Amino acid sequence: MYTQKYPHLFTPIKLGNTVFRNRIFGSPTGYQELTSEEFPTQDTAAYFARKARGGAASVAVGECVVDSKRGRGGANHMPLDNPEILGALTMLAESISQYGAVPVAELQHAGMFAEASQAAGYPIYGPVEIKGVHGEIAHADGEGMHVLAMTEEVIEETIEAYADAALFAKQCGFGMVLVHGGHGWLMSQFLSPYINVRDDHWGGSLQNRVRFPIAVCERIRQKCGRGFPIEFRMSATEANPAGYGVDEGVKIAIELDGHVDLIHASAGNHEVRDAFVVTHPSMFLPDGCNAYLAAEIKKHVKTPVATVGAFTEPELMEETIASGRADVIEVARELIADPDMPIKARAGRESEITKCMRCFTCFSHLIANRQFCCAVNPEIGVEREAELLKLPPKSTKRVLIAGGGVAGMQAALTARERGHEVILCEKSGQLGGALRCEKDVPFKEKLSEYLDLQAKRIAEAGIDLRLNTAVTPQLAQDIAPDVLIAALGARPVTPRIQGIDGKNVAAAEDVYVDTTLAGKRVVIIGGGLVGTELAIFLAGQGREVTIVEMLSELSDGGNQLHAIALDVKIRELGIKLSLGTGVTEITDSAVVADKAGDCVIFECDTVIYAVGQRPLWDETDALRFCAPEFHQIGDCLTPKNIRAATKAAYFTANNIGRA
């Protein structure tokens, strides 16, 4: 008889009249590649359905606006007050429910942060009148907004808008609604003792501040029936000095107890920069870092409580539920990194789960380009195309891959999955490439696990792996491949600075491998991701670190949200920055630089350079005509990031044998 390793995690839970097949809920994520009317498309459905196929008990569709005129925070949010969305929304709900998951609609109203509504010419409302609203993330470059205080009439209309939206979602086939009452949106504005200082029965005291959320939930009950479940997402703490803490969060939860079916204990305020990386935990925070919030709330309420934030390990999920700290685990980014995580965990295949690295690639790309993607899952955002690519190619080929880094491993795995004969050669003694240098960095633990997992998959896939083997023209001639894929990577650029060859100077990659190369006082030349993350690593070990960067700001590599996490750690660890500063000389005890025409000197024991990567073009060119078909991918083409390397490898390998 089969023994379930995670019995608490995979015990069903009943909310209202709805049974959820396990305790893993797909936390809300928005989807911004919509039609011109902001309706979902087949691609939208494929994105959410993929999570349902993977075994999650529920899949929440984020950013469903209840009032398009007054409450739209972003332009690309689905309008539940437009009846014309009926067909598309029904299609979306059915794409989730057909795989056994409960589709959930997140009901959202931006309130005082309804930027898109204001841009469309509508007045915007909050609990109180405020002139010149600025949000640190969403509106950092915009002018302040004039927020009007909600009148009694507007409040009643808004309550009705929530209830109408819930009823419409139910009619479209959604099995639960999630009332978004946290993160700085309208509900949390009413709940905040610092914002909601109204002197009527909608504000001031705790009982008055919760009156609006409770009125919304009770009106939903009246319209949808008491058996239709309501999940309420709240900030159990606003995670910043200007907001309320967990004590106030518990009091709010107590007031909500019995009025909803699930209390979703989140954290933070999206308009406060430092709190953002608590709401969406960065790689610098431990797994399940916000679970204590749900645990504290559960001590005081009878309503089931969900926890959310940095859950990737089934063992931790099981322990969290078994210990009584929470009833449900909400997962967002992990279901992007591996939608099949629930199925794998239930079957005892947890070693096969691809873990989210919390690198923010998904979220940053969504903000910048309105599309989801993932550093380690190339199928996210292109789910429909990925399904077509899984069809067998017209012919199978002998494929030789040069380089066993991120790109080379993914290319080998994908090519083998499509039936090709694959020979993977790596000149060093292990797979993983240059990123292996970060194996001892605590906040890169999930990266090391990913590289290990890919190496394990290679070993089990029937791939001819040849370590300590460089691909040369002669080797290629001996193997006689039909296809040669060069994934040779890149090497650190050595800057042309007087003294760069000194004994106190090292490349960042070398210091990652051996931190004893760094003394007590360190200057890092280069403020890109490599240099900045190394600075955090070394400062975390107690070293005094200064980053010297020629540009006027640190480079985030296109990942604006990870940059927030880096900034928080830089300030926390006391790392010094000298921007707009060009190094002119390195001595035995200092770095000499020019800053705006002034000579500045940074005394130090060790100088580390991290000024970029040089793609191995010459080595790649030597292999260019060693096979009928040739591809150049990853850093040996253009040094970018893990996501770019993974995606190029995936699609290149998928296309082999299809012409």
C-alpha positions as CSV (number, residue, x, y, z in Angstrom):
1,M,0.0,0.0,0.0
2,Y,1.2,3.5,-0.9
3,T,2.2,5.7,2.1
4,Q,1.6,9.4,1.6
5,K,4.7,11.3,2.7
6,Y,2.8,14.6,3.1
7,P,-0.7,13.6,4.5
8,H,-1.6,16.9,5.9
9,L,-0.7,18.8,2.8
10,F,-2.8,16.5,0.6
11,T,-5.8,16.2,2.9
12,P,-8.8,18.0,1.2
13,I,-10.3,21.1,2.9
14,K,-13.9,22.3,2.6
15,L,-14.6,26.0,2.4
16,G,-18.3,26.9,2.2
17,N,-19.8,24.2,0.1
18,T,-16.7,23.7,-2.0
19,V,-14.1,21.0,-1.6
20,F,-10.5,21.7,-2.4
21,R,-8.4,18.6,-3.3
22,N,-5.4,19.6,-1.2
23,R,-3.9,22.5,0.8
24,I,-1.8,24.0,-2.0
25,F,-3.6,27.1,-3.4
26,G,-2.3,29.0,-6.4
27,S,-1.9,32.5,-5.1
28,P,-3.2,35.3,-7.3
29,T,-1.0,36.5,-10.2
30,G,-2.2,39.0,-12.7
31,Y,-1.9,38.4,-16.5
32,Q,-1.4,41.5,-18.5
33,E,-1.2,40.3,-22.1
34,L,-5.0,40.7,-22.7
35,T,-7.2,42.0,-25.5
36,S,-7.7,45.7,-26.2
37,E,-10.8,45.4,-24.0
38,E,-8.7,43.8,-21.2
39,F,-10.4,40.4,-21.8
40,P,-8.5,37.1,-21.3
41,T,-7.3,35.2,-24.3
42,Q,-6.5,31.6,-25.0
43,D,-2.9,32.4,-23.9
44,T,-4.3,33.7,-20.6
45,A,-6.3,30.5,-20.1
46,A,-3.2,28.4,-21.0
47,Y,-1.1,30.1,-18.3
48,F,-3.6,29.5,-15.5
49,A,-4.7,26.1,-16.7
50,R,-1.1,24.9,-16.6
51,K,-1.1,25.4,-12.8
52,A,-4.4,23.4,-12.5
53,R,-2.9,20.6,-14.6
54,G,0.0,20.5,-12.1
55,G,-2.2,19.6,-9.2
56,A,-2.9,22.8,-7.3
57,A,-6.2,22.8,-5.4
58,S,-7.1,26.3,-6.5
59,V,-5.8,28.7,-9.1
60,A,-6.5,32.4,-8.5
61,V,-6.7,34.9,-11.3
62,G,-5.3,38.1,-10.0
63,E,-6.3,41.8,-10.7
64,C,-9.9,41.4,-11.5
65,V,-11.3,45.0,-11.1
66,V,-14.7,45.5,-9.5
67,D,-15.1,49.1,-10.6
68,S,-13.3,50.1,-13.9
69,K,-14.1,53.8,-13.5
70,R,-12.9,54.4,-9.9
71,G,-10.8,51.4,-9.0
72,R,-8.4,50.5,-11.8
73,G,-4.8,50.5,-10.6
74,G,-3.3,49.4,-13.9
75,A,-4.4,49.5,-17.5
76,N,-4.2,45.7,-17.9
77,H,-6.6,44.4,-15.4
78,M,-9.7,42.4,-16.2
79,P,-13.0,44.3,-15.7
80,L,-15.6,42.3,-13.9
81,D,-18.1,45.2,-14.4
82,N,-18.1,44.7,-18.2
83,P,-20.7,42.1,-19.1
84,E,-19.1,41.6,-22.5
85,I,-16.3,39.7,-20.8
86,L,-18.7,36.9,-20.0
87,G,-17.6,34.5,-22.7
88,A,-13.8,35.0,-22.3
89,L,-14.0,34.8,-18.5
90,T,-16.1,31.6,-18.6
91,M,-13.5,30.1,-21.0
92,L,-10.8,31.0,-18.5
93,A,-12.7,29.6,-15.5
94,E,-13.4,26.3,-17.4
95,S,-9.8,26.0,-18.4
96,I,-8.9,25.8,-14.7
97,S,-11.9,23.7,-13.4
98,Q,-11.5,21.0,-16.1
99,Y,-8.3,19.9,-14.5
100,G,-9.9,19.6,-11.0
101,A,-8.8,22.8,-9.5
102,V,-11.1,25.5,-8.2
103,P,-10.9,28.7,-10.2
104,V,-10.7,31.8,-8.0
105,A,-11.3,35.4,-9.0
106,E,-9.3,38.1,-7.0
107,L,-11.6,41.1,-6.5
108,Q,-9.5,44.2,-6.5
109,H,-10.1,48.0,-6.1
110,A,-7.1,50.3,-6.0
111,G,-8.7,53.1,-4.1
112,M,-6.3,56.0,-3.6
113,F,-3.8,54.3,-6.0
114,A,-6.2,54.0,-8.9
115,E,-3.7,55.5,-11.3
116,A,-5.3,54.1,-14.5
117,S,-8.7,55.5,-13.5
118,Q,-7.3,58.9,-13.0
119,A,-5.4,58.7,-16.3
120,A,-8.7,57.9,-18.0
121,G,-10.2,61.1,-16.5
122,Y,-12.2,59.7,-13.6
123,P,-12.1,61.0,-10.0
124,I,-10.5,58.6,-7.6
125,Y,-11.5,57.9,-4.0
126,G,-10.1,56.6,-0.7
127,P,-11.2,56.6,2.9
128,V,-10.1,60.2,3.3
129,E,-9.1,63.1,1.1
130,I,-5.4,63.2,0.2
131,K,-3.6,65.6,-2.1
132,G,-0.4,64.5,-3.9
133,V,-0.4,60.8,-3.4
134,H,2.9,59.2,-4.3
135,G,3.7,55.5,-4.3
136,E,7.4,54.5,-4.0
137,I,7.0,51.8,-6.6
138,A,4.0,52.3,-8.9
139,H,4.1,56.0,-9.1
140,A,7.6,57.0,-8.4
141,D,7.9,59.0,-11.7
142,G,4.3,60.4,-11.8
143,E,2.7,63.4,-10.3
144,G,0.8,63.1,-7.0
145,M,-2.9,62.3,-7.3
146,H,-5.7,64.1,-5.7
147,V,-7.8,61.5,-3.8
148,L,-11.3,62.4,-2.8
149,A,-12.9,61.0,0.4
150,M,-15.5,58.4,-0.2
151,T,-19.0,59.7,0.5
152,E,-21.7,57.5,2.0
153,E,-23.1,57.1,-1.5
154,V,-19.8,56.1,-3.1
155,I,-19.1,53.6,-0.3
156,E,-22.5,51.9,-0.8
157,E,-22.0,51.8,-4.6
158,T,-18.5,50.3,-4.0
159,I,-19.9,47.6,-1.7
160,E,-22.5,46.8,-4.4
161,A,-19.7,46.7,-7.1
162,Y,-17.8,44.1,-5.1
163,A,-20.9,42.0,-4.7
164,D,-21.9,42.3,-8.3
165,A,-18.4,41.3,-9.4
166,A,-18.5,38.3,-7.1
167,L,-21.9,37.2,-8.5
168,F,-20.6,37.7,-12.0
169,A,-17.5,35.6,-11.3
170,K,-19.7,32.9,-9.9
171,Q,-21.9,32.9,-13.0
172,C,-18.7,32.6,-15.1
173,G,-17.8,29.4,-13.3
174,F,-15.4,30.6,-10.6
175,G,-15.7,28.5,-7.4
176,M,-14.5,31.2,-4.9
177,V,-13.7,34.9,-4.8
178,L,-10.7,36.3,-3.1
179,V,-11.4,39.8,-1.7
180,H,-8.0,41.6,-1.8
181,G,-7.8,43.4,1.5
182,G,-4.1,43.9,1.7
183,H,-1.0,45.4,0.2
184,G,-2.2,49.0,0.1
185,W,-5.3,48.6,-2.0
186,L,-8.7,50.1,-1.1
187,M,-9.6,47.5,1.6
188,S,-6.3,47.9,3.4
189,Q,-6.6,51.7,3.2
190,F,-9.8,51.4,5.2
191,L,-8.2,49.0,7.6
192,S,-5.2,51.2,8.2
193,P,-5.3,53.2,11.5
194,Y,-2.8,55.7,9.9
195,I,-4.8,56.4,6.7
196,N,-8.4,55.9,7.8
197,V,-9.0,58.7,10.3
198,R,-12.6,59.3,9.3
199,D,-14.8,60.5,12.1
200,D,-17.9,58.6,11.0
201,H,-18.9,55.0,11.4
202,W,-16.5,54.0,8.5
203,G,-13.3,55.0,10.3
204,G,-11.4,55.8,13.4
205,S,-11.9,52.9,15.7
206,L,-11.0,49.3,14.8
207,Q,-14.7,48.3,14.6
208,N,-15.4,51.2,12.3
209,R,-12.3,50.5,10.1
210,V,-13.3,46.9,9.5
211,R,-17.0,47.8,8.8
212,F,-16.4,48.4,5.1
213,P,-14.6,45.0,4.4
214,I,-17.2,43.2,6.5
215,A,-20.1,44.9,4.7
216,V,-18.5,43.9,1.3
217,C,-18.2,40.2,2.4
218,E,-21.8,40.1,3.9
219,R,-23.2,41.6,0.7
220,I,-21.4,39.0,-1.4
221,R,-23.0,36.4,0.9
222,Q,-26.4,37.8,0.2
223,K,-25.9,37.8,-3.6
224,C,-23.9,34.6,-4.0
225,G,-25.3,32.4,-1.2
226,R,-23.6,31.5,2.1
227,G,-22.2,28.3,0.6
228,F,-20.1,30.3,-2.0
229,P,-16.7,30.6,-0.3
230,I,-14.9,34.0,0.3
231,E,-11.2,34.2,0.8
232,F,-10.0,37.5,2.4
233,R,-6.4,38.5,1.7
234,M,-5.0,40.9,4.3
235,S,-1.7,42.3,5.4
236,A,-1.2,40.8,8.8
237,T,1.6,43.4,9.1
238,E,2.4,46.3,6.8
239,A,6.1,45.5,7.3
240,N,7.3,49.1,7.5
241,P,7.7,51.6,10.3
242,A,4.9,53.8,9.0
243,G,2.4,51.0,9.0
244,Y,0.7,48.7,11.5
245,G,2.3,45.6,13.0
246,V,1.2,42.0,13.6
247,D,-0.7,43.0,16.8
248,E,-3.0,45.2,14.8
249,G,-3.2,42.5,12.1
250,V,-4.4,40.0,14.7
251,K,-7.1,42.4,15.9
252,I,-8.3,42.9,12.3
253,A,-8.4,39.1,11.7
254,I,-10.5,38.7,14.9
255,E,-13.1,41.1,13.5
256,L,-13.2,39.3,10.2
257,D,-13.6,35.9,11.9
258,G,-16.8,34.2,10.8
259,H,-17.5,36.7,8.0
260,V,-15.2,34.9,5.5
261,D,-14.3,31.3,4.8
262,L,-10.5,31.7,4.6
263,I,-8.2,34.4,6.0
264,H,-5.2,34.8,3.8
265,A,-2.4,36.2,6.0
266,S,0.0,38.1,3.7
267,A,2.2,41.1,4.5
268,G,3.3,44.5,3.4
269,N,2.2,47.5,1.4
270,H,3.1,47.6,-2.3
271,E,3.6,51.4,-2.2
272,V,6.5,51.1,0.3
273,R,9.7,50.1,-1.4
274,D,11.3,48.1,1.4
275,A,8.1,46.3,2.3
276,F,7.8,45.0,-1.3
277,V,10.5,42.4,-0.8
278,V,8.7,41.2,2.3
279,T,5.3,40.8,0.6
280,H,7.2,39.0,-2.2
281,P,10.1,37.6,-0.2
282,S,13.5,38.1,-1.8
283,M,16.3,35.5,-2.0
284,F,17.8,37.1,1.1
285,L,14.9,35.9,3.3
286,P,14.4,32.3,4.6
287,D,11.8,29.9,3.2
288,G,8.3,30.5,4.7
289,C,9.5,33.7,6.2
290,N,5.9,35.1,6.7
291,A,4.4,31.9,8.1
292,Y,4.6,33.3,11.7
293,L,1.8,35.8,10.7
294,A,-0.7,33.0,10.0
295,A,0.4,31.2,13.1
296,E,-0.3,34.2,15.3
297,I,-3.7,34.8,13.7
298,K,-4.7,31.1,14.1
299,K,-4.3,31.5,17.9
300,H,-7.3,33.9,17.9
301,V,-9.7,32.8,15.2
302,K,-11.9,29.8,14.2
303,T,-11.8,30.6,10.4
304,P,-9.2,28.6,8.5
305,V,-6.0,30.6,7.8
306,A,-3.7,30.6,4.8
307,T,-0.1,31.5,4.8
308,V,1.9,32.8,1.8
309,G,5.5,33.7,0.9
310,A,8.6,31.8,-0.1
311,F,7.3,28.2,0.0
312,T,9.1,25.8,-2.2
313,E,9.8,22.8,0.0
314,P,7.0,20.2,0.5
315,E,8.5,19.3,3.8
316,L,8.1,22.8,5.1
317,M,4.6,23.0,3.7
318,E,3.7,19.7,5.5
319,E,5.2,20.8,8.8
320,T,3.5,24.2,8.6
321,I,0.1,22.5,8.4
322,A,0.8,19.6,10.6
323,S,2.0,21.9,13.4
324,G,-1.2,23.9,13.2
325,R,0.5,27.1,12.1
326,A,-1.7,27.3,9.0
327,D,-4.5,25.4,7.2
328,V,-3.5,26.3,3.6
329,I,-0.3,27.1,1.8
330,E,-0.6,29.8,-0.9
331,V,2.0,29.5,-3.6
332,A,2.7,32.0,-6.5
333,R,6.2,32.0,-7.9
334,E,6.9,28.3,-7.2
335,L,4.0,27.4,-9.5
336,I,5.6,29.5,-12.1
337,A,9.0,27.8,-11.6
338,D,7.4,24.3,-11.6
339,P,3.6,24.1,-12.1
340,D,3.8,20.3,-11.4
341,M,5.1,20.8,-7.9
342,P,1.9,19.5,-6.3
343,I,1.8,16.4,-8.4
344,K,5.5,15.7,-7.8
345,A,5.2,16.2,-4.0
346,R,2.1,14.0,-3.7
347,A,3.9,11.2,-5.6
348,G,6.9,11.4,-3.4
349,R,9.0,12.9,-6.2
350,E,10.1,16.0,-4.4
351,S,13.6,15.6,-5.6
352,E,12.3,16.3,-9.1
353,I,10.8,19.7,-8.2
354,T,12.4,22.8,-9.8
355,K,12.6,25.3,-7.0
356,C,11.9,29.0,-7.4
357,M,15.1,31.0,-6.9
358,R,13.2,34.1,-5.8
359,C,15.2,36.1,-8.4
360,F,12.1,38.3,-9.4
361,T,12.7,37.6,-13.1
362,C,9.0,36.7,-13.5
363,F,7.6,39.8,-11.8
364,S,10.1,42.3,-13.2
365,H,9.5,41.1,-16.8
366,L,5.8,41.3,-16.2
367,I,6.1,45.0,-15.1
368,A,8.5,45.9,-17.9
369,N,7.0,43.8,-20.8
370,R,3.5,42.7,-19.7
371,Q,4.4,39.0,-20.0
372,F,5.3,36.3,-17.6
373,C,8.5,34.4,-17.9
374,C,10.8,32.4,-15.6
375,A,14.5,32.0,-15.3
376,V,14.3,28.3,-14.9
377,N,11.1,27.4,-16.7
378,P,11.2,28.3,-20.4
379,E,7.6,27.2,-20.9
380,I,6.0,29.9,-18.8
381,G,4.4,32.6,-20.9
382,V,4.4,30.4,-24.0
383,E,2.4,27.5,-22.7
384,R,0.4,26.9,-25.9
385,E,3.5,26.9,-28.1
386,A,5.3,24.7,-25.7
387,E,2.6,22.0,-26.0
388,L,3.0,22.0,-29.7
389,L,6.8,21.7,-29.5
390,K,6.4,18.5,-27.5
391,L,5.2,16.8,-30.7
392,P,7.9,14.5,-32.2
393,P,10.1,16.2,-34.8
394,K,10.1,14.9,-38.4
395,S,13.5,13.3,-37.9
396,T,15.9,12.6,-35.1
397,K,19.5,13.8,-35.2
398,R,22.9,13.3,-33.5
399,V,23.4,16.4,-31.5
400,L,26.8,17.5,-30.0
401,I,26.6,20.2,-27.3
402,A,29.8,22.0,-26.3
403,G,29.5,23.4,-22.8
404,G,27.7,22.1,-19.7
405,G,26.5,25.4,-18.2
406,V,22.9,26.5,-17.9
407,A,22.3,26.8,-21.7
408,G,24.2,23.6,-22.5
409,M,22.3,21.5,-19.9
410,Q,18.9,22.8,-21.0
411,A,19.7,22.2,-24.7
412,A,20.8,18.7,-23.9
413,L,17.7,17.8,-21.9
414,T,15.3,19.3,-24.4
415,A,16.9,17.7,-27.4
416,R,16.9,14.3,-25.6
417,E,13.2,14.7,-24.7
418,R,12.5,15.1,-28.4
419,G,14.2,11.9,-29.2
420,H,17.5,13.0,-30.4
421,E,20.9,11.3,-29.7
422,V,22.7,13.8,-27.5
423,I,26.4,14.0,-26.6
424,L,27.2,16.7,-24.0
425,C,30.8,17.7,-23.5
426,E,32.0,19.9,-20.6
427,K,35.7,20.8,-20.4
428,S,35.7,20.9,-16.6
429,G,34.9,18.1,-14.2
430,Q,31.4,19.2,-13.3
431,L,28.2,20.6,-14.9
432,G,26.9,24.0,-14.1
433,G,29.4,26.3,-15.7
434,A,30.6,29.6,-14.2
435,L,27.6,29.8,-11.8
436,R,29.1,27.0,-9.8
437,C,31.4,29.6,-8.3
438,E,28.4,30.8,-6.1
439,K,27.8,27.4,-4.5
440,D,28.8,28.7,-1.0
441,V,26.7,31.8,-1.2
442,P,23.8,31.4,1.3
443,F,21.2,33.4,-0.7
444,K,22.1,31.4,-3.9
445,E,21.2,28.1,-2.3
446,K,18.2,27.6,-4.7
447,L,20.5,28.3,-7.7
448,S,22.9,25.6,-6.6
449,E,19.9,23.2,-6.1
450,Y,18.7,24.0,-9.6
451,L,22.2,23.3,-11.1
452,D,22.3,20.0,-9.2
453,L,18.8,19.1,-10.4
454,Q,19.7,19.7,-14.0
455,A,22.9,17.6,-13.6
456,K,20.8,14.8,-12.1
457,R,18.3,15.0,-15.0
458,I,21.3,14.8,-17.4
459,A,22.5,11.7,-15.7
460,E,19.1,10.0,-15.9
461,A,18.1,11.0,-19.4
462,G,20.3,8.7,-21.4
463,I,22.6,11.5,-22.6
464,D,26.2,10.7,-23.4
465,L,27.9,13.0,-20.9
466,R,31.7,13.6,-21.3
467,L,33.2,15.6,-18.5
468,N,36.8,16.9,-18.7
469,T,36.3,17.0,-22.5
470,A,36.6,20.2,-24.6
471,V,35.0,20.1,-28.0
472,T,37.6,20.7,-30.7
473,P,37.3,20.5,-34.4
474,Q,39.0,17.1,-34.3
475,L,36.5,15.7,-31.7
476,A,33.6,17.0,-33.7
477,Q,35.0,15.3,-36.8
478,D,35.3,12.1,-34.9
479,I,31.7,12.3,-33.5
480,A,30.3,13.5,-36.8
481,P,27.2,15.2,-35.4
482,D,24.2,16.4,-37.5
483,V,23.9,19.3,-35.2
484,L,26.5,21.2,-33.1
485,I,25.3,23.6,-30.4
486,A,28.0,25.9,-28.9
487,A,27.2,26.9,-25.3
488,L,30.8,27.7,-24.3
489,G,29.9,30.7,-22.0
490,A,32.0,33.7,-21.3
491,R,35.0,34.8,-19.2
492,P,35.4,37.8,-16.9
493,V,36.7,41.0,-18.6
494,T,40.0,42.2,-17.0
495,P,39.9,46.0,-17.0
496,R,42.9,48.0,-18.3
497,I,43.9,49.7,-15.1
498,Q,47.4,50.4,-13.8
499,G,48.1,47.8,-11.0
500,I,45.4,45.3,-12.1
501,D,48.0,42.5,-12.0
502,G,48.8,43.2,-8.4
503,K,48.8,40.5,-5.8
504,N,45.9,42.2,-3.9
505,V,43.7,42.1,-7.0
506,A,41.3,39.3,-8.0
507,A,38.4,38.6,-10.3
508,A,34.9,38.3,-8.7
509,E,34.6,34.7,-9.9
510,D,37.7,33.7,-8.1
511,V,36.7,35.3,-4.8
512,Y,33.3,33.6,-4.9
513,V,35.2,30.3,-5.0
514,D,37.7,31.2,-2.3
515,T,36.7,34.1,0.0
516,T,40.1,33.9,1.8
517,L,41.4,35.9,-1.2
518,A,39.5,38.9,0.2
519,G,40.9,40.9,3.2
520,K,39.1,42.9,5.8
521,R,38.6,46.0,3.7
522,V,37.5,45.4,0.1
523,V,36.9,47.6,-2.9
524,I,34.8,46.1,-5.7
525,I,35.2,47.7,-9.1
526,G,31.9,47.3,-10.9
527,G,28.3,47.8,-9.7
528,G,26.5,45.2,-11.8
529,L,24.7,42.2,-10.4
530,V,27.9,40.2,-10.0
531,G,29.7,42.9,-8.1
532,T,26.7,43.9,-6.0
533,E,25.8,40.4,-5.0
534,L,29.5,39.7,-4.2
535,A,29.6,42.8,-2.0
536,I,26.5,41.5,-0.1
537,F,28.1,38.1,0.3
538,L,31.4,39.5,1.7
539,A,29.7,42.2,3.9
540,G,27.6,39.4,5.3
541,Q,30.8,37.8,6.5
542,G,31.9,40.9,8.3
543,R,34.1,42.6,5.7
544,E,34.0,46.4,5.0
545,V,33.0,46.7,1.4
546,T,32.9,49.6,-1.0
547,I,31.5,49.4,-4.5
548,V,33.1,51.8,-7.1
549,E,31.0,52.2,-10.3
550,M,31.6,54.4,-13.3
551,L,27.9,55.0,-14.0
552,S,25.6,57.1,-12.0
553,E,23.7,54.1,-10.6
554,L,24.1,50.4,-10.0
555,S,23.0,48.2,-12.8
556,D,20.0,45.9,-12.1
557,G,20.5,43.9,-15.3
558,G,16.9,44.6,-16.3
559,N,15.5,43.2,-13.0
560,Q,14.1,46.2,-11.2
561,L,12.5,44.3,-8.4
562,H,15.7,42.3,-7.5
563,A,17.3,45.8,-7.4
564,I,15.0,46.7,-4.6
565,A,16.1,43.7,-2.6
566,L,19.8,44.5,-3.3
567,D,19.3,48.1,-2.2
568,V,17.7,46.9,1.1
569,K,20.6,44.6,1.8
570,I,23.2,47.2,0.8
571,R,21.8,49.6,3.4
572,E,21.3,46.9,6.0
573,L,24.9,45.8,5.7
574,G,26.4,49.3,5.5
575,I,28.0,48.7,2.1
576,K,29.5,52.0,0.8
577,L,28.8,53.2,-2.7
578,S,30.9,55.5,-4.9
579,L,28.9,56.1,-8.1
580,G,30.0,58.1,-11.1
581,T,33.6,57.1,-10.2
582,G,36.2,55.8,-12.6
583,V,39.2,53.9,-11.2
584,T,42.6,55.2,-12.5
585,E,45.1,53.1,-10.5
586,I,45.4,50.3,-8.0
587,T,48.2,50.3,-5.5
588,D,49.2,47.8,-2.8
589,S,46.9,49.5,-0.3
590,A,44.4,51.6,-2.1
591,V,42.3,52.3,-5.2
592,V,42.8,55.7,-6.8
593,A,39.8,57.0,-8.8
594,D,38.4,60.1,-10.4
595,K,35.0,61.4,-9.4
596,A,33.7,64.4,-11.2
597,G,37.3,65.6,-11.8
598,D,38.4,65.1,-8.2
599,C,40.9,62.5,-7.2
600,V,39.5,60.1,-4.5
601,I,41.4,57.4,-2.7
602,F,39.8,54.2,-1.2
603,E,42.2,52.5,1.2
604,C,41.7,48.7,1.2
605,D,43.3,45.3,1.5
606,T,41.8,43.7,-1.5
607,V,40.6,44.9,-4.9
608,I,38.0,42.8,-6.8
609,Y,36.9,43.5,-10.4
610,A,33.5,42.7,-11.8
611,V,33.2,44.7,-14.9
612,G,31.5,42.4,-17.3
613,Q,31.9,39.2,-19.3
614,R,33.7,38.5,-22.6
615,P,31.9,35.9,-24.8
616,L,34.1,33.1,-26.1
617,W,33.6,34.0,-29.7
618,D,36.9,32.8,-31.0
619,E,36.5,29.4,-29.4
620,T,32.9,29.3,-30.8
621,D,34.0,30.3,-34.3
622,A,36.4,27.3,-34.4
623,L,33.4,25.0,-34.2
624,R,31.1,26.9,-36.6
625,F,31.6,24.6,-39.6
626,C,32.0,21.3,-37.8
627,A,28.5,20.1,-38.5
628,P,25.8,20.6,-41.1
629,E,23.7,22.5,-38.5
630,F,25.2,24.9,-36.0
631,H,23.8,27.0,-33.2
632,Q,25.4,29.5,-30.8
633,I,23.5,30.1,-27.6
634,G,23.9,31.5,-24.1
635,D,26.8,33.7,-23.0
636,C,29.1,32.7,-25.8
637,L,26.7,34.7,-28.1
638,T,25.8,37.6,-25.8
639,P,26.2,37.5,-22.0
640,K,22.8,38.1,-20.4
641,N,21.2,36.1,-17.7
642,I,19.9,32.6,-16.7
643,R,16.5,33.2,-18.3
644,A,17.9,34.2,-21.7
645,A,20.2,31.2,-21.7
646,T,17.5,28.8,-20.7
647,K,15.0,30.1,-23.2
648,A,17.4,30.1,-26.1
649,A,18.5,26.6,-25.3
650,Y,14.9,25.3,-25.0
651,F,13.7,26.7,-28.3
652,T,16.9,26.0,-30.2
653,A,16.8,22.3,-29.2
654,N,13.0,22.1,-29.8
655,N,13.5,23.2,-33.4
656,I,16.0,20.5,-34.3
657,G,14.7,18.0,-36.8
658,R,11.5,19.9,-37.6
659,A,12.5,21.4,-41.0
